[in-house]
Each structure stands twice: as structure tokens, then as C-alpha cells.
Amino acid sequence: MKKILVIGSTGLLGKPATHQLIRRGYEVSLLARNPAKTRAMFPHNRIIEGDVFDQDSLRDAFLGQDIVYLNLSIAQSSRMKELQPEREGIQNILAAAMQVKIQRIAYLSSLIKNYQGMQGFDWWALRIKNDALQKVKSSGIPYSIFYPSTFMETFYNLVRGNTIYLVSGSRAPMWMIAADDYGRQISRAFETATGNQEFVFQGLDPYTWDEAARIIVETNKKKKLKIRKAPMGLIKFLGNFSGKINYAGKILTALNNYPEKFESEDTWKQLGKPEITLAEFATGL
């Protein structure tokens, strides 16, 4: 049985992925800055107090582990010069992993990072994500890198009351995937992992934001939902006064325009196809 330490287990994406690893039979431990919060979500797992910005705590947490799974993110309200889990945190994680001789680093990246540099787009958050990817690859530690499309769970952040809030300019279809499907697939990836792995994770069908929102409205019977759209120009203007709105404008610009292609053939062959359609996800939204 492989021993996996998860960093980032309590978030919107980390929680379902961690539950899938547990169901698959791995011995899962969880790094936590707030042990009480993490224990409330995962009462039967080993909780280890630690912080990605404290290399000593990481080294202690890594002892006895086979795999370290990283589910890191950039806080929407943070600024480029602040400490970032995917910059200073990654450096500490890799240094501690090399000291303890961790067998494998698994890193949740993204497909949207590829939009950096396209159509003149430049954003410090995507630069950090691309730099983090290169650090993992050049560390000398065997790695598993996961590149998901947009997660269906993003809609949790877009629904307020009975309204789905979108931004205008939705052009590029995305193969949205449910976090549970992603978790099932990565749990299979670890079973036969040898050497370095890279997988793209995409759902069954492509949709623009507008198309996906219409499916949510038509399928969800619990609420009578409606769609409202804000002009991207307004979001960009408001972003001058709010870091969170500026972040939202940047990520939505990338998501609206990144020309995502279907790249999951090998993932489906090796790890199985996703099971959850957007309509099925919508019924439980």
C-alpha cells in the first residue's frame, strides 16, 4: 500500500480528490495549517500540522511517505510579491522531498497555463504556475503532473441565490470535468506509476460558458435559475480597485479565449473515461 501525503486537501478540488485516494485504499495523510478544520473533514486520517512556507515542518511531515500530492493555488486576493504556495512553497516542498528522498511528487497543474503568452496575454499568476511546473520537472524526483480542463465545480462560485453570473465573451469550448472523476483517475495513476507521468484530464463533451450555463439551468430542478452576464470591460475596470476582481477578470479572459483541444485519449486508455456528464453534475448543484 502506497503512503500518500496530500498538501491542499480541504479546498474545492482537494477535498473530492483526497476522498477518492482514500476510497482507493491508499494510506493517506494530510498536511494542515489548521488541523482542527482538516480533522473535521477527514476524521479518520492522519493529520500532520505543517506549512509549505516552513521547510522544517515539511521535512518532518514527509518522513515515511512514498508520494507527496500537491493541490496548491494562488489566493485570489493575493499579490505577486507576497509569499506564494506555487513559488516559495514549491521550492520548500522540493527541497524537503529531496532531503527525505520522497519517491514521487504529484502536482496539479492546469491546461489554462498554456494561455500565457497567447494573443499578447501576460499574467503573473500564470507565470508562477509555469515556473512551478518547470521546477517540479527539473527536480530530479520522479513526478506525476496532471493537467485538467476547467472543473465543473467552478459553478459553485458562479451561482448566487437563483442566478448564474457569467462574463461576456465566452468563445472557447472547454471539456469540463468533475472533481470526482479527476480524483478517480489520479488514484489509478499512482497504482502503476513508474518513471515520470503526465496526464491531461478532460470531461466527455466541450462547452463554452454560455452553453454550460444553459445546461445547468435546463437540468437543475431544485432551483429556477437564471443567467446574468457582466461586460468584460466592466470587470477589467473594477479590477483596478479590487485584487479579487482583477484576478477574476484575468482568469476569465484566459478561460474565455484559450483554444482548448481534446488531448485525453491516452488518459482515458490508461485511467478510464470520466463518468459524470455536465447534466448529471447540474442535478446536484
C-alpha positions as CSV (number, residue, x, y, z in Angstrom):
1,M,0.0,0.0,0.0
2,K,1.5,3.4,-1.0
3,K,1.6,6.1,1.6
4,I,0.5,9.5,0.2
5,L,0.7,12.9,1.9
6,V,-1.8,15.4,0.5
7,I,-1.0,19.1,0.6
8,G,-4.2,21.1,0.0
9,S,-6.9,18.6,1.0
10,T,-9.7,20.9,2.2
11,G,-10.3,23.1,-0.9
12,L,-13.0,22.8,-3.6
13,L,-10.8,20.4,-5.7
14,G,-8.6,19.0,-3.0
15,K,-11.4,17.5,-0.9
16,P,-13.0,15.3,-3.6
17,A,-9.6,14.2,-4.9
18,T,-8.5,13.2,-1.4
19,H,-11.7,11.2,-0.8
20,Q,-11.1,9.3,-4.0
21,L,-7.5,8.4,-2.9
22,I,-8.9,7.2,0.5
23,R,-11.5,5.1,-1.2
24,R,-8.9,3.6,-3.5
25,G,-7.1,2.2,-0.4
26,Y,-4.0,4.4,-0.1
27,E,-2.7,5.3,3.3
28,V,-3.5,9.0,3.1
29,S,-2.0,11.6,5.5
30,L,-2.9,15.3,5.3
31,L,-0.7,18.3,5.8
32,A,-2.7,21.0,7.6
33,R,-2.0,24.6,8.8
34,N,-5.3,24.3,10.6
35,P,-5.5,20.7,12.0
36,A,-9.0,21.1,13.6
37,K,-10.5,22.2,10.3
38,T,-8.9,19.4,8.4
39,R,-9.9,16.8,11.0
40,A,-13.5,17.9,10.8
41,M,-13.4,17.0,7.1
42,F,-11.3,13.8,7.4
43,P,-11.8,12.4,10.9
44,H,-10.2,9.0,10.2
45,N,-7.0,10.1,8.6
46,R,-3.6,11.1,10.0
47,I,-3.3,14.9,10.2
48,I,0.1,16.4,10.3
49,E,0.5,20.1,11.2
50,G,2.8,21.9,8.8
51,D,3.1,24.8,6.3
52,V,4.5,25.0,2.8
53,F,6.5,28.1,3.9
54,D,8.2,26.1,6.8
55,Q,10.7,23.7,5.3
56,D,11.4,22.1,8.6
57,S,7.8,21.2,9.1
58,L,7.7,19.8,5.6
59,R,10.7,17.6,6.1
60,D,9.2,16.1,9.3
61,A,5.8,15.5,7.5
62,F,7.5,13.8,4.6
63,L,9.2,11.2,6.7
64,G,7.8,7.7,5.9
65,Q,5.8,8.9,2.9
66,D,6.1,7.5,-0.6
67,I,4.2,10.2,-2.6
68,V,3.5,13.8,-2.0
69,Y,0.5,15.2,-3.8
70,L,0.3,18.9,-4.3
71,N,-3.0,20.7,-4.7
72,L,-1.8,24.3,-4.5
73,S,-3.4,27.5,-5.7
74,I,-2.9,31.3,-5.8
75,A,-5.3,33.1,-3.5
76,Q,-7.5,35.5,-5.5
77,S,-6.8,38.3,-3.1
78,S,-3.0,37.9,-3.0
79,R,-0.4,40.0,-4.8
80,M,2.5,38.9,-6.9
81,K,5.2,39.9,-4.3
82,E,3.5,38.0,-1.4
83,L,4.6,34.5,-0.5
84,Q,3.0,32.1,-2.9
85,P,2.5,28.4,-2.4
86,E,3.4,27.7,-6.0
87,R,6.6,29.7,-5.9
88,E,8.3,29.8,-2.5
89,G,6.1,26.9,-1.3
90,I,7.2,24.7,-4.2
91,Q,10.8,25.5,-3.6
92,N,10.5,24.4,0.1
93,I,8.5,21.3,-0.9
94,L,11.1,20.1,-3.4
95,A,14.0,20.8,-1.1
96,A,12.4,18.8,1.7
97,A,11.4,16.0,-0.6
98,M,15.0,15.6,-1.8
99,Q,16.3,15.6,1.7
100,V,13.8,12.8,2.7
101,K,14.1,11.0,-0.6
102,I,10.4,11.1,-1.5
103,Q,9.7,8.6,-4.3
104,R,7.3,10.7,-6.3
105,I,5.9,14.3,-6.5
106,A,2.4,14.6,-7.9
107,Y,1.4,18.1,-9.0
108,L,-1.9,19.5,-10.0
109,S,-1.2,21.9,-12.8
110,S,-3.7,23.1,-15.5
111,L,-4.4,23.4,-19.1
112,I,-5.1,27.1,-18.9
113,K,-1.5,27.8,-18.0
114,N,-0.8,27.4,-21.7
115,Y,-2.7,30.6,-22.5
116,Q,0.3,32.6,-21.0
117,G,1.8,34.4,-24.0
118,M,-1.0,33.7,-26.4
119,Q,-2.7,36.7,-28.0
120,G,-0.4,39.0,-26.1
121,F,-1.8,37.8,-22.7
122,D,0.6,38.1,-19.8
123,W,-0.3,37.5,-16.1
124,W,2.0,37.0,-13.2
125,A,-0.2,34.1,-11.8
126,L,0.3,32.0,-14.9
127,R,4.0,32.8,-15.0
128,I,4.2,31.4,-11.4
129,K,2.3,28.3,-12.5
130,N,4.6,27.7,-15.5
131,D,7.7,28.3,-13.4
132,A,6.4,25.8,-10.7
133,L,5.9,23.2,-13.4
134,Q,9.5,23.6,-14.6
135,K,10.8,23.3,-11.0
136,V,9.0,20.0,-10.5
137,K,10.2,18.6,-13.8
138,S,13.9,19.7,-13.1
139,S,14.0,18.5,-9.5
140,G,15.2,15.0,-10.3
141,I,12.4,13.5,-8.3
142,P,10.1,11.2,-10.3
143,Y,6.9,13.1,-11.0
144,S,3.2,12.8,-11.9
145,I,1.9,16.0,-13.4
146,F,-1.9,16.5,-14.0
147,Y,-3.3,19.0,-16.5
148,P,-7.1,19.3,-16.0
149,S,-9.5,21.3,-18.0
150,T,-11.9,23.6,-16.2
151,F,-13.6,21.8,-13.3
152,M,-17.4,21.7,-13.2
153,E,-17.2,22.7,-9.5
154,T,-16.3,26.2,-10.8
155,F,-20.1,26.7,-11.0
156,Y,-20.2,26.6,-7.2
157,N,-18.5,30.0,-7.3
158,L,-20.7,31.4,-10.1
159,V,-24.1,30.7,-8.6
160,R,-25.5,33.3,-6.2
161,G,-29.0,32.6,-5.0
162,N,-31.0,31.8,-8.1
163,T,-28.6,33.4,-10.6
164,I,-25.6,32.2,-12.5
165,Y,-23.2,35.1,-13.0
166,L,-21.1,35.0,-16.2
167,V,-18.9,37.4,-18.1
168,S,-19.4,38.2,-21.7
169,G,-17.0,37.0,-24.4
170,S,-17.4,33.2,-23.9
171,R,-15.8,31.9,-27.1
172,A,-13.7,28.8,-26.5
173,P,-15.2,25.4,-25.6
174,M,-13.9,23.6,-22.5
175,W,-14.0,19.8,-21.8
176,M,-15.2,20.4,-18.2
177,I,-14.5,17.6,-15.8
178,A,-16.0,16.8,-12.4
179,A,-13.6,16.7,-9.5
180,D,-14.7,13.2,-8.5
181,D,-13.8,11.9,-12.0
182,Y,-10.5,13.6,-11.7
183,G,-9.9,12.0,-8.3
184,R,-10.8,8.5,-9.6
185,Q,-8.3,8.9,-12.5
186,I,-5.4,10.2,-10.4
187,S,-5.9,7.4,-7.9
188,R,-5.5,4.9,-10.7
189,A,-2.4,6.7,-12.0
190,F,-0.5,6.1,-8.8
191,E,-1.2,2.3,-8.8
192,T,1.3,1.5,-11.7
193,A,3.4,4.7,-11.6
194,T,6.9,4.2,-13.0
195,G,9.2,6.9,-14.2
196,N,7.6,10.3,-15.0
197,Q,3.9,10.7,-15.8
198,E,1.9,13.5,-17.5
199,F,-1.8,13.3,-18.0
200,V,-4.5,15.6,-19.4
201,F,-7.9,15.4,-17.7
202,Q,-10.9,16.4,-19.7
203,G,-14.6,15.6,-19.5
204,L,-16.9,13.9,-22.0
205,D,-18.1,16.9,-24.0
206,P,-16.9,20.5,-24.8
207,Y,-19.0,23.6,-23.9
208,T,-18.5,27.3,-23.8
209,W,-19.5,29.0,-20.5
210,D,-22.8,30.1,-22.1
211,E,-23.6,26.6,-23.3
212,A,-22.7,25.0,-20.0
213,A,-24.8,27.6,-18.0
214,R,-27.8,26.8,-20.2
215,I,-27.4,23.1,-19.5
216,I,-27.2,23.9,-15.7
217,V,-30.4,26.0,-16.0
218,E,-32.3,23.4,-18.0
219,T,-31.3,20.4,-15.9
220,N,-31.3,21.7,-12.3
221,K,-34.8,21.2,-10.9
222,K,-34.0,22.3,-7.4
223,K,-33.9,26.0,-8.3
224,K,-35.3,28.1,-11.0
225,L,-32.0,29.5,-12.2
226,K,-31.4,32.4,-14.5
227,I,-28.3,33.7,-16.2
228,R,-26.9,37.2,-15.9
229,K,-23.8,38.4,-17.8
230,A,-21.4,41.3,-17.0
231,P,-19.4,43.0,-19.7
232,M,-15.7,42.1,-19.6
233,G,-14.9,45.8,-19.9
234,L,-16.7,46.5,-16.6
235,I,-14.8,43.6,-14.8
236,K,-11.5,45.0,-16.0
237,F,-12.4,48.5,-14.8
238,L,-13.5,47.3,-11.4
239,G,-10.3,45.2,-11.3
240,N,-8.3,48.5,-10.9
241,F,-9.8,48.8,-7.4
242,S,-10.1,45.2,-6.3
243,G,-7.5,42.5,-6.3
244,K,-10.1,39.7,-6.3
245,I,-12.0,41.3,-9.2
246,N,-8.7,41.8,-11.1
247,Y,-7.9,38.1,-10.6
248,A,-11.4,37.1,-11.8
249,G,-11.0,39.2,-14.9
250,K,-7.6,37.7,-15.7
251,I,-8.6,34.1,-15.3
252,L,-11.9,34.5,-17.1
253,T,-10.1,36.2,-20.0
254,A,-7.9,33.2,-20.3
255,L,-10.7,30.7,-19.9
256,N,-12.9,32.5,-22.5
257,N,-10.1,32.5,-25.1
258,Y,-7.8,29.5,-24.6
259,P,-8.2,27.3,-27.7
260,E,-8.5,24.0,-25.8
261,K,-8.2,20.9,-27.8
262,F,-9.1,17.4,-26.8
263,E,-5.9,15.7,-25.5
264,S,-7.2,13.0,-23.2
265,E,-7.0,9.9,-25.4
266,D,-4.1,8.4,-23.5
267,T,-5.6,9.3,-20.1
268,W,-8.8,7.5,-20.9
269,K,-7.0,4.4,-22.2
270,Q,-4.8,4.2,-19.1
271,L,-7.0,5.5,-16.4
272,G,-10.6,5.1,-17.7
273,K,-13.1,7.5,-19.1
274,P,-14.9,10.1,-16.9
275,E,-18.3,9.1,-15.8
276,I,-20.1,12.3,-14.9
277,T,-21.8,14.5,-17.5
278,L,-22.4,18.2,-17.0
279,A,-26.1,17.5,-16.8
280,E,-25.6,14.9,-14.1
281,F,-23.4,17.3,-12.2
282,A,-26.1,20.0,-12.6
283,T,-28.8,18.0,-10.8
284,G,-26.8,18.2,-7.6
285,L,-25.6,21.8,-7.9
